Amino acid sequence: MATELEVKKPSWVDSTRDYLTDIRSEMRRVTWPNREQVKSTTVVVILGVFVFALYFEIVDKLIQGTVQRAYNFLVK
């Protein structure tokens, strides 16, 4: 016996249509960066990548040297 509170589950077609409608609505609200903002943030990202690469290279060399000295000390 069905009650008045039972709600019919929407079909996948209706769910997909609602989802796409919501996406379009949200995309209209997005504030897109202008060309200058994109350029400046791209430069920051590229410089950041190089800075972190240099940092990890230095740390790697320090650890490698320490491990090599410890190994040479223990092998003797």
Kinemage of the C-alpha trace (Angstrom):
@kinemage 1
@onewidth
@group {chain A} dominant
@subgroup {mainchain}
@vectorlist {calphas} color= white
{ca met a 1} P 0.000 0.000 0.000
{ca ala a 2} L 1.536 3.327 -1.109
{ca thr a 3} L 1.490 6.346 1.142
{ca glu a 4} L 1.330 10.005 0.230
{ca leu a 5} L 4.888 10.581 1.532
{ca glu a 6} L 6.530 8.273 -0.982
{ca val a 7} L 8.459 10.224 -3.589
{ca lys a 8} L 9.074 8.844 -7.041
{ca lys a 9} L 12.787 8.537 -7.813
{ca pro a 10} L 13.695 10.606 -10.909
{ca ser a 11} L 14.978 8.746 -13.948
{ca trp a 12} L 18.615 8.938 -14.941
{ca val a 13} L 17.644 11.145 -17.880
{ca asp a 14} L 16.001 13.678 -15.561
{ca ser a 15} L 18.925 13.505 -13.138
{ca thr a 16} L 21.432 14.062 -15.944
{ca arg a 17} L 19.422 16.980 -17.346
{ca asp a 18} L 19.238 18.602 -13.887
{ca tyr a 19} L 22.962 18.059 -13.372
{ca leu a 20} L 23.870 19.705 -16.699
{ca thr a 21} L 21.501 22.597 -15.999
{ca asp a 22} L 23.191 23.134 -12.625
{ca ile a 23} L 26.628 23.076 -14.260
{ca arg a 24} L 25.591 25.729 -16.802
{ca ser a 25} L 24.188 27.874 -14.021
{ca glu a 26} L 27.375 27.620 -11.960
{ca met a 27} L 29.626 28.307 -14.959
{ca arg a 28} L 27.774 31.587 -15.583
{ca arg a 29} L 28.702 32.704 -12.055
{ca val a 30} L 32.429 32.005 -12.441
{ca thr a 31} L 34.710 35.019 -12.491
{ca trp a 32} L 37.340 34.264 -15.113
{ca pro a 33} L 40.830 35.803 -14.854
{ca asn a 34} L 41.981 38.198 -17.528
{ca arg a 35} L 45.059 37.611 -19.708
{ca glu a 36} L 47.416 39.588 -17.440
{ca gln a 37} L 46.366 37.623 -14.350
{ca val a 38} L 46.931 34.345 -16.184
{ca lys a 39} L 50.377 35.477 -17.354
{ca ser a 40} L 51.479 36.580 -13.893
{ca thr a 41} L 50.262 33.467 -12.116
{ca thr a 42} L 51.878 31.288 -14.797
{ca val a 43} L 55.210 33.022 -14.212
{ca val a 44} L 54.856 32.510 -10.454
{ca val a 45} L 54.131 28.800 -10.935
{ca ile a 46} L 57.074 28.276 -13.296
{ca leu a 47} L 59.469 30.126 -10.979
{ca gly a 48} L 58.114 28.160 -8.016
{ca val a 49} L 58.775 24.886 -9.811
{ca phe a 50} L 62.390 25.861 -10.471
{ca val a 51} L 62.919 27.069 -6.887
{ca phe a 52} L 61.563 23.818 -5.449
{ca ala a 53} L 63.586 21.771 -7.941
{ca leu a 54} L 66.757 23.571 -6.816
{ca tyr a 55} L 65.839 23.095 -3.163
{ca phe a 56} L 65.239 19.362 -3.600
{ca glu a 57} L 68.472 19.010 -5.586
{ca ile a 58} L 70.448 20.620 -2.745
{ca val a 59} L 68.737 18.491 -0.087
{ca asp a 60} L 69.292 15.356 -2.193
{ca lys a 61} L 73.015 16.102 -2.569
{ca leu a 62} L 73.360 16.725 1.180
{ca ile a 63} L 71.610 13.483 2.081
{ca gln a 64} L 73.520 11.551 -0.573
{ca gly a 65} L 76.852 12.884 0.712
{ca thr a 66} L 75.960 12.073 4.316
{ca val a 67} L 74.877 8.528 3.471
{ca gln a 68} L 78.003 7.996 1.342
{ca arg a 69} L 80.301 9.196 4.162
{ca ala a 70} L 78.474 6.982 6.681
{ca tyr a 71} L 78.765 3.990 4.336
{ca asn a 72} L 82.480 4.601 3.728
{ca phe a 73} L 83.055 4.939 7.483
{ca leu a 74} L 81.256 1.662 8.245
{ca val a 75} L 82.927 -0.307 5.417
{ca lys a 76} L 86.474 0.479 6.579
